[in-house]
Amino acid sequence: MQEENENGKSMIKEEYGKMIQEITPKANIWKRCMTAFLVGGVICVAGQGILFAAENVFGLNTEDASAWCTILLIFISVILTNLGIYRNLVSFAGAGALVPITGFANSVASAATEFKYEGWVFGVGSKIFSIAGPVILYGIVTSWLFGLIYWIMKIMGCA
């Protein structure tokens, strides 16, 4: 009796697997890669444009121009997130829109926007760090670890 149950379960699993394969949309990997590459490239070109303008039009040094580029890209990403446009861009471009700093800004802003109806403290204040918190935590821990490794290597005369 137990063998029949096992065979019955495996048949159901096989049928279910076939059904899932039939209804799952087939993704064109090359198209998705090219779209991600192009959109990511456009974001990077926009950043280079901001850098160029900051240095050559506004006369900022490279460090200040880089800071303004970062600030403006984050600001644009947050605005597009709140207007609901960035979600469509991510759906279209995938990783091309998620990997740059604009993607991180989108994830932080979307978490805050999603919970704004719960108030400033318990909504926005607590949920804004649901994405940023782990990134900041692991960034600090990783930089501390690499700093420690560098320090040890320097003491040993390797660095």
FENJOUR-V448623 format. One record per backbone hydrogen bond with DSSP energy under -1.0 kcal/mol. NH is the residue of the N-H (numbers start at 0). CO is the residue of the C=O. E is the energy in kcal/mol with one decimal. If there is no record, write none. Layout:
BEGIN
nh->[NH | NH]
co->[CO | CO]
e->[E | E]
END
This chain:
BEGIN
nh->[4 | 5 | 6 | 7 | 8 | 9 | 10 | 11 | 12 | 13 | 14 | 15 | 16 | 17 | 18 | 19 | 20 | 21 | 22 | 23 | 28 | 31 | 32 | 33 | 34 | 35 | 36 | 37 | 38 | 39 | 40 | 41 | 42 | 43 | 44 | 45 | 46 | 47 | 48 | 49 | 50 | 51 | 52 | 53 | 54 | 55 | 56 | 57 | 59 | 64 | 65 | 66 | 67 | 68 | 69 | 70 | 71 | 72 | 73 | 74 | 75 | 76 | 77 | 78 | 79 | 80 | 81 | 82 | 83 | 84 | 85 | 88 | 89 | 90 | 91 | 92 | 93 | 95 | 96 | 98 | 102 | 103 | 104 | 105 | 106 | 107 | 108 | 109 | 110 | 111 | 112 | 113 | 114 | 115 | 117 | 118 | 123 | 124 | 126 | 127 | 129 | 132 | 134 | 135 | 136 | 137 | 138 | 139 | 140 | 141 | 142 | 143 | 144 | 145 | 146 | 147 | 148 | 149 | 150 | 151 | 152 | 153 | 154 | 155 | 157]
co->[0 | 1 | 2 | 3 | 4 | 5 | 6 | 7 | 8 | 9 | 10 | 11 | 12 | 13 | 14 | 15 | 16 | 17 | 18 | 19 | 26 | 27 | 28 | 29 | 30 | 31 | 32 | 33 | 34 | 35 | 36 | 37 | 38 | 39 | 40 | 41 | 42 | 43 | 44 | 45 | 46 | 47 | 48 | 49 | 50 | 51 | 52 | 52 | 53 | 60 | 61 | 62 | 63 | 64 | 65 | 66 | 67 | 68 | 69 | 70 | 71 | 72 | 73 | 74 | 75 | 76 | 77 | 78 | 80 | 79 | 79 | 84 | 85 | 86 | 87 | 88 | 89 | 92 | 93 | 94 | 99 | 99 | 100 | 101 | 102 | 103 | 104 | 105 | 106 | 107 | 108 | 109 | 110 | 112 | 114 | 115 | 118 | 119 | 122 | 123 | 126 | 128 | 130 | 131 | 132 | 133 | 134 | 135 | 136 | 137 | 138 | 139 | 140 | 141 | 142 | 143 | 144 | 145 | 146 | 147 | 148 | 149 | 150 | 151 | 152]
e->[-1.7 | -2.3 | -2.8 | -2.8 | -2.7 | -2.5 | -2.2 | -2.2 | -2.5 | -2.3 | -2.7 | -2.7 | -2.5 | -2.4 | -2.4 | -2.6 | -2.1 | -2.0 | -2.0 | -1.8 | -1.1 | -2.4 | -2.6 | -2.4 | -2.5 | -2.5 | -2.7 | -2.7 | -2.7 | -2.6 | -2.1 | -2.3 | -2.4 | -2.2 | -2.7 | -2.4 | -2.0 | -2.5 | -2.5 | -2.3 | -2.5 | -2.9 | -2.6 | -2.7 | -2.4 | -3.1 | -1.9 | -2.0 | -2.7 | -2.7 | -2.3 | -1.9 | -2.4 | -2.3 | -2.3 | -2.5 | -2.7 | -2.5 | -2.3 | -2.6 | -2.7 | -2.1 | -2.5 | -2.4 | -2.7 | -2.2 | -2.5 | -1.7 | -1.1 | -2.0 | -1.6 | -1.9 | -2.6 | -2.3 | -1.9 | -3.2 | -2.7 | -1.6 | -1.7 | -2.4 | -1.6 | -1.1 | -2.4 | -2.2 | -2.2 | -2.1 | -2.7 | -2.8 | -1.5 | -1.9 | -2.9 | -2.3 | -1.0 | -1.2 | -1.6 | -1.3 | -2.0 | -2.5 | -2.2 | -2.1 | -1.5 | -1.9 | -1.2 | -2.9 | -3.0 | -3.0 | -2.1 | -2.5 | -2.6 | -2.5 | -2.3 | -2.4 | -2.5 | -2.8 | -2.2 | -2.3 | -2.4 | -2.6 | -2.5 | -2.5 | -2.6 | -2.4 | -2.2 | -2.1 | -2.9]
END
